[in-house]
Amino acid sequence: MTGRLVMLLIGLAALAVGAPPRAAAYSHLAVALNGSTTSVTWEQTRVRWFASSTAVPGVSLQQFQSTLERAFGTWEAVPSASIAFQFVGFTSAAPFEDDSLSVLGFQDHPELERVLGATTFVVDRFTGELLESDVFFNATFPWSVSPGGEAGRFDLESVALHEIGHFVGLGHSAIGETEPRPDGGRRVLGSGAVMFPISFGRGNTADRVLQPDDIAGVSDLYPDGDFRDRTGIARGRVLRAGQPVLGAHVVAFHLRTRELIAAFSIGAGGDFRIAGLTAGPHVIRVEPLDDADVDSFFADPGIDTDFRVTYYDRLYVAPAGGAGPRIDVTVRPK
């Protein structure tokens, strides 16, 4: 008999974001099963989804469907990932109902004044298999489906691309740079991942394109073709005074391709694992989570942010088809 476990993830924010489920290494969503952490994934090769029949000003039902299909298609087009999707039709069912339907739609949530969208999951508590995933877009905000974006409105395709990343099992990426806003929250200065938890802002369409971190993340969850054979893994621990550091952001920078792919140090040992790396030399950088709220990434207490940015003192060579040597990166207090 299937045990159903409902989890809630606050997805993309205009200024700030709420708390996700437990994050696993390499920005995967995970649940604790039988004493270990297991990534949540879809088992079927083609995931069925419905669109809610609730429209909002500026977005017709047909525009809503076609925009979502483009966003789903962007994830499906990743050549190293095997995930695929099928639009089933419109439904009067609303997102967040435990009804065995994966529904994406608009809902009015003025109390969530900084949240653009959110994703929920129904997970088999014994296997970690995704059984249902719903997405809501906050109708309190003005939305645009214009090809070039629209001043004063949030780009639906960009936000949908982020939420569909959660839909397939990805957590938030910390590859981005922000600054505090005078009225609260943070302004995005730059982002290296669609899965960064804060939106660029109204009128911006930059997040319609997946970045290397997003591509590596979905490919690691749903590997296809020769992905495992041609990419490598960096692994190790983050330590301070000989003790493990929980929640450090570990970034691998490829010297030739300039790709940024990252993970977090997790677990009792402060371990990190960064998969999907292009084979070759990388610079390893370890930094505290200070460009978004810690609870945008972890529901766990005890995340350490009181240390300096640190570089591993040698180049890390990721081998094709396997993992490189385990390394220790020692950080110092601020």
C-alpha positions as CSV (number, residue, x, y, z in Angstrom):
1,M,0.0,0.0,0.0
2,T,1.3,3.4,-0.9
3,G,2.0,5.9,1.8
4,R,1.4,9.5,0.6
5,L,3.4,12.3,2.1
6,V,2.6,15.9,1.2
7,M,5.4,18.5,1.1
8,L,5.2,22.2,0.4
9,L,7.8,24.3,-1.3
10,I,7.7,28.0,-1.7
11,G,9.1,28.5,-5.2
12,L,10.1,31.9,-6.7
13,A,9.9,35.2,-4.9
14,A,9.8,38.8,-6.0
15,L,11.9,39.9,-3.0
16,A,12.2,37.0,-0.5
17,V,11.2,33.4,-0.2
18,G,9.9,30.9,2.3
19,A,11.1,27.5,3.5
20,P,11.6,24.5,1.3
21,P,11.7,20.8,2.2
22,R,15.1,19.3,3.1
23,A,17.7,20.0,0.4
24,A,20.1,17.3,-0.7
25,A,23.5,17.8,-2.2
26,Y,23.5,19.3,-5.7
27,S,20.2,21.2,-5.2
28,H,17.9,18.2,-5.3
29,L,14.8,17.9,-3.2
30,A,14.9,15.0,-0.8
31,V,13.1,13.1,1.9
32,A,14.4,11.0,4.8
33,L,13.6,7.3,4.1
34,N,14.8,4.5,6.3
35,G,17.5,6.5,7.9
36,S,18.9,8.0,4.7
37,T,18.2,10.9,2.4
38,T,16.6,10.1,-0.9
39,S,16.0,12.4,-3.9
40,V,12.4,12.7,-5.0
41,T,11.9,11.9,-8.7
42,W,9.2,10.9,-11.2
43,E,9.3,7.3,-12.2
44,Q,7.2,7.5,-15.4
45,T,9.0,8.5,-18.6
46,R,6.3,11.1,-19.5
47,V,4.7,13.2,-16.8
48,R,1.1,14.3,-17.3
49,W,0.0,17.8,-16.3
50,F,-3.2,19.8,-16.4
51,A,-3.8,23.6,-16.7
52,S,-6.3,25.3,-14.4
53,S,-9.2,26.9,-16.2
54,T,-8.8,30.1,-14.2
55,A,-7.5,33.0,-16.2
56,V,-6.1,36.4,-15.1
57,P,-6.0,39.8,-16.8
58,G,-3.4,39.9,-19.6
59,V,-3.2,36.1,-19.9
60,S,-5.8,34.1,-21.7
61,L,-6.3,30.4,-21.2
62,Q,-4.7,29.7,-24.6
63,Q,-1.7,31.9,-23.8
64,F,-1.4,30.2,-20.4
65,Q,-1.3,26.8,-22.0
66,S,1.2,27.7,-24.7
67,T,3.5,29.5,-22.3
68,L,3.6,26.5,-19.9
69,E,4.2,24.2,-22.9
70,R,7.2,26.3,-23.9
71,A,8.6,26.2,-20.3
72,F,8.0,22.4,-20.1
73,G,9.6,22.0,-23.5
74,T,12.7,23.9,-22.4
75,W,13.4,21.3,-19.6
76,E,12.4,18.4,-22.0
77,A,14.9,19.7,-24.6
78,V,17.9,19.1,-22.3
79,P,19.7,16.5,-24.4
80,S,21.4,14.8,-21.3
81,A,18.1,14.4,-19.4
82,S,15.3,11.9,-20.0
83,I,12.3,13.7,-18.4
84,A,9.3,14.4,-20.7
85,F,5.9,15.9,-20.3
86,Q,2.4,15.7,-21.7
87,F,-0.4,18.3,-21.5
88,V,-3.7,16.6,-20.8
89,G,-6.1,19.5,-20.8
90,F,-7.8,22.2,-18.8
91,T,-9.4,21.4,-15.5
92,S,-11.6,23.1,-12.9
93,A,-9.5,21.5,-10.2
94,A,-7.2,23.9,-8.4
95,P,-3.5,23.5,-7.5
96,F,-2.7,22.1,-4.1
97,E,-5.6,19.6,-4.0
98,D,-4.5,16.1,-3.2
99,D,-6.5,14.7,-6.1
100,S,-3.8,12.7,-8.1
101,L,-3.8,15.4,-10.7
102,S,-0.7,17.6,-11.4
103,V,-2.3,21.0,-11.9
104,L,-0.7,24.4,-12.7
105,G,-2.8,27.5,-12.3
106,F,-3.4,31.0,-11.0
107,Q,-4.6,31.6,-7.5
108,D,-5.1,34.8,-5.6
109,H,-2.9,35.0,-2.5
110,P,-2.5,38.6,-1.4
111,E,-1.2,37.5,1.9
112,L,1.9,36.1,0.1
113,E,2.9,39.6,-0.9
114,R,6.4,38.5,-2.0
115,V,5.8,35.1,-3.4
116,L,5.3,34.8,-7.2
117,G,4.7,31.0,-7.2
118,A,4.9,27.8,-5.3
119,T,5.0,24.1,-5.9
120,T,3.7,21.2,-3.8
121,F,4.5,17.5,-4.0
122,V,2.8,14.3,-3.1
123,V,5.5,11.7,-2.5
124,D,5.5,8.0,-1.9
125,R,6.9,7.9,1.6
126,F,8.5,4.5,1.1
127,T,10.3,5.1,-2.3
128,G,10.6,8.8,-2.7
129,E,8.7,8.6,-6.0
130,L,6.8,11.7,-7.0
131,L,3.1,11.0,-7.3
132,E,1.7,14.4,-7.9
133,S,3.1,18.0,-8.2
134,D,1.0,21.2,-8.3
135,V,2.1,24.7,-9.1
136,F,0.3,28.0,-8.4
137,F,1.1,31.4,-9.8
138,N,0.1,34.3,-7.6
139,A,-2.7,36.2,-9.3
140,T,-2.0,39.1,-7.0
141,F,0.9,40.1,-9.2
142,P,0.5,41.5,-12.8
143,W,1.7,38.9,-15.4
144,S,2.9,39.1,-19.0
145,V,3.3,36.6,-21.8
146,S,4.8,39.1,-24.2
147,P,7.7,37.7,-26.3
148,G,10.0,40.6,-25.2
149,G,8.6,41.0,-21.7
150,E,6.4,43.9,-20.5
151,A,7.4,46.7,-18.2
152,G,5.7,46.5,-14.8
153,R,4.7,42.9,-15.2
154,F,6.4,39.6,-14.2
155,D,7.3,37.2,-17.1
156,L,5.1,34.1,-16.8
157,E,7.5,31.9,-18.8
158,S,10.5,32.7,-16.6
159,V,8.6,32.0,-13.4
160,A,7.1,28.8,-14.9
161,L,10.5,27.6,-15.9
162,H,11.7,28.0,-12.3
163,E,8.6,26.3,-10.8
164,I,8.8,23.4,-13.3
165,G,12.4,22.9,-12.0
166,H,10.8,22.2,-8.6
167,F,8.1,20.1,-10.3
168,V,10.7,17.7,-11.4
169,G,12.6,17.6,-8.1
170,L,15.1,20.4,-8.1
171,G,15.7,22.6,-5.2
172,H,17.1,26.2,-5.2
173,S,20.5,27.1,-6.5
174,A,22.6,29.7,-4.7
175,I,24.5,30.8,-7.8
176,G,23.6,34.5,-7.8
177,E,24.4,37.8,-6.4
178,T,22.0,40.2,-4.6
179,E,22.0,43.4,-2.6
180,P,19.5,44.5,0.2
181,R,16.6,46.7,-0.9
182,P,15.7,49.7,1.1
183,D,12.1,48.5,1.5
184,G,13.1,45.0,2.5
185,G,14.1,41.8,0.7
186,R,16.9,41.7,-1.9
187,R,17.5,42.8,-5.4
188,V,19.1,40.4,-7.9
189,L,22.3,41.8,-9.5
190,G,23.2,38.6,-11.3
191,S,22.2,35.0,-11.5
192,G,23.8,31.8,-12.8
193,A,20.8,29.6,-12.5
194,V,17.1,29.6,-13.3
195,M,16.7,27.9,-9.9
196,F,18.0,30.9,-8.0
197,P,15.2,31.7,-5.4
198,I,14.7,35.4,-6.2
199,S,13.3,36.8,-9.4
200,F,15.1,39.3,-11.6
201,G,12.0,41.5,-11.4
202,R,9.3,43.0,-13.5
203,G,9.8,43.1,-17.3
204,N,12.9,40.8,-17.2
205,T,12.9,37.7,-19.4
206,A,16.5,36.5,-18.7
207,D,15.3,33.4,-16.9
208,R,13.8,31.8,-19.9
209,V,17.1,30.1,-20.6
210,L,18.5,27.3,-18.5
211,Q,22.1,27.7,-17.1
212,P,24.7,25.0,-16.7
213,D,23.8,24.5,-13.0
214,D,20.1,23.8,-14.0
215,I,21.1,21.5,-16.8
216,A,23.5,19.5,-14.6
217,G,20.9,19.3,-11.9
218,V,18.1,17.8,-14.0
219,S,20.5,15.5,-15.9
220,D,21.8,14.1,-12.6
221,L,18.2,13.3,-11.6
222,Y,17.2,11.9,-14.9
223,P,20.4,10.9,-16.8
224,D,20.1,10.1,-20.5
225,G,22.6,9.0,-23.1
226,D,26.2,9.2,-22.2
227,F,25.8,11.8,-19.5
228,R,27.3,9.7,-16.7
229,D,30.2,8.6,-19.0
230,R,31.3,12.0,-20.2
231,T,30.8,14.1,-17.1
232,G,32.6,14.0,-13.7
233,I,32.0,14.5,-10.0
234,A,33.8,16.7,-7.5
235,R,33.5,15.5,-3.9
236,G,34.8,16.3,-0.5
237,R,34.1,18.0,2.9
238,V,34.0,21.5,4.2
239,L,35.6,21.9,7.7
240,R,36.2,24.6,10.2
241,A,38.7,23.9,13.0
242,G,38.3,20.2,12.2
243,Q,34.5,20.2,12.5
244,P,32.1,19.8,9.6
245,V,30.4,22.9,8.2
246,L,26.7,22.4,7.3
247,G,25.1,24.4,4.5
248,A,28.3,25.8,2.8
249,H,27.8,26.7,-0.8
250,V,30.5,24.9,-2.9
251,V,31.0,26.1,-6.5
252,A,33.0,24.4,-9.2
253,F,34.2,26.8,-12.0
254,H,35.5,25.1,-15.2
255,L,38.6,27.0,-16.5
256,R,37.8,26.5,-20.2
257,T,34.0,26.5,-20.5
258,R,33.5,29.0,-17.6
259,E,30.6,26.9,-16.4
260,L,29.5,27.3,-12.8
261,I,28.0,24.3,-11.1
262,A,27.4,24.0,-7.4
263,A,26.2,22.0,-4.4
264,F,26.0,22.4,-0.6
265,S,27.8,20.7,2.2
266,I,25.3,18.5,4.0
267,G,25.0,15.8,6.6
268,A,27.0,15.1,9.7
269,G,30.3,15.1,7.9
270,G,29.9,18.4,6.0
271,D,30.1,16.4,2.7
272,F,29.5,17.9,-0.8
273,R,29.1,16.2,-4.2
274,I,28.9,18.2,-7.4
275,A,27.9,16.1,-10.4
276,G,27.5,16.9,-14.1
277,L,30.9,18.6,-14.4
278,T,32.6,18.9,-17.8
279,A,35.8,16.8,-17.5
280,G,38.9,18.9,-16.7
281,P,40.3,21.4,-14.2
282,H,38.1,23.4,-11.9
283,V,38.5,26.1,-9.3
284,I,36.6,25.1,-6.1
285,R,35.2,28.0,-4.2
286,V,33.4,27.7,-0.8
287,E,31.2,30.5,0.5
288,P,28.5,31.1,3.1
289,L,24.9,31.4,2.0
290,D,24.5,35.2,2.2
291,D,22.7,36.2,-1.0
292,A,19.3,34.9,0.0
293,D,17.6,33.8,3.2
294,V,19.0,30.5,4.5
295,D,15.5,29.1,4.7
296,S,15.3,29.5,0.9
297,F,17.6,26.5,0.7
298,F,17.3,24.5,4.0
299,A,14.6,23.7,6.5
300,D,17.3,22.2,8.8
301,P,18.6,24.3,11.7
302,G,22.3,24.7,12.3
303,I,23.3,26.2,8.9
304,D,26.8,27.8,9.3
305,T,27.3,31.2,7.6
306,D,30.0,32.5,9.9
307,F,33.1,31.9,7.7
308,R,35.1,33.5,5.0
309,V,35.0,32.8,1.3
310,T,37.7,30.1,0.7
311,Y,39.3,28.6,-2.4
312,Y,40.7,25.1,-2.5
313,D,44.4,25.6,-2.8
314,R,44.8,23.4,-6.0
315,L,42.9,22.9,-9.2
316,Y,40.4,20.1,-9.0
317,V,40.4,17.8,-12.0
318,A,37.1,16.1,-12.6
319,P,37.5,12.9,-14.6
320,A,35.1,11.8,-17.3
321,G,32.9,8.9,-16.1
322,G,33.6,9.1,-12.4
323,A,34.5,11.0,-9.3
324,G,37.7,12.7,-8.5
325,P,39.6,12.4,-5.2
326,R,37.8,13.4,-2.0
327,I,39.2,16.7,-0.7
328,D,38.9,18.7,2.5
329,V,38.4,22.5,2.2
330,T,39.1,24.2,5.5
331,V,37.4,27.6,6.1
332,R,38.1,30.3,8.7
333,P,35.6,32.3,10.8
334,K,34.8,35.8,9.6
